[in-house]
Amino acid sequence: MHIDVLTLFPDYFTGPLDASLLGRARVRGAVDVGVHDLRRWTRGVHNTADDSPYGGGAGMVLKPEPFFEAVDDLYGGPQDRPRTVVLTPRGRLLDQRLVEELAGEPGLLLLCGRYEGIDERVHRGLAHDEVSIGDYVLAGGEVAACAIIEAVVRLLPGVMGNVESGTDESFGEGLLEYPHYTRPPEYRGMAVPEVLRSGDHQKVRRWRREQAIARTREVRPDLYERWRGDAQSD
Ligand code: ADE
């Protein structure tokens, strides 16, 4: 997969893209990420990327031209442009279903906003999707783009060592994940549940499922209700 990112802060991406799973995935060639400095497509002595909003109000808005001109330069034409995602708190909430959908694309273009946002014509003219990573406001789209890249890349073929760990996890079935334990069997007065050490795989499976259901019900009643609804309609 090829992922392009347009940002005013390319330095944001050096750490996350080089470390751990993402770094290895890039070395192995499972993904190739091009981080492009939006300033390359700004004009004038000050290389201004933003301007004050029409209609007044606080803050600055990112101008449309650098985004459109970058896209003109990076791709051969509209049919060449990959699925384009604008990161914005007003977008559709990112969830595992959307991550899976994005992971099925041959390429992605991620557009990062800053300040009050990006000129609406970029949303209208370039975005296939507007995506938010949560109901809170970040200083810009960079952290959200990193989140998408990491969540997508770990689903690409050959990226995760243990294939199982990609399927038996949180949200796989619409439930949060059960608790994990490793050695030692007791630590600071906290013991590993007996069932996990029993060697009875069926019991372990049942216990994990019960834990997943109980945890989801407690911390994410919204997910729990959806899961129950889905289970009933099956
Ligand atoms: N930019 C600022 N806040 C954001 C959020 N929550 N998700 C995506 N992009 C953002």
Boltz pocket constraint, residues with backbone or C-beta under 6 A from the ligand:
constraints:
  - pocket:
      binder: B
      contacts: [[A, 87], [A, 88], [A, 89], [A, 113], [A, 131], [A, 132], [A, 133], [A, 134], [A, 135], [A, 136], [A, 137], [A, 138], [A, 139], [A, 140], [A, 141], [A, 144]]
      max_distance: 6.0
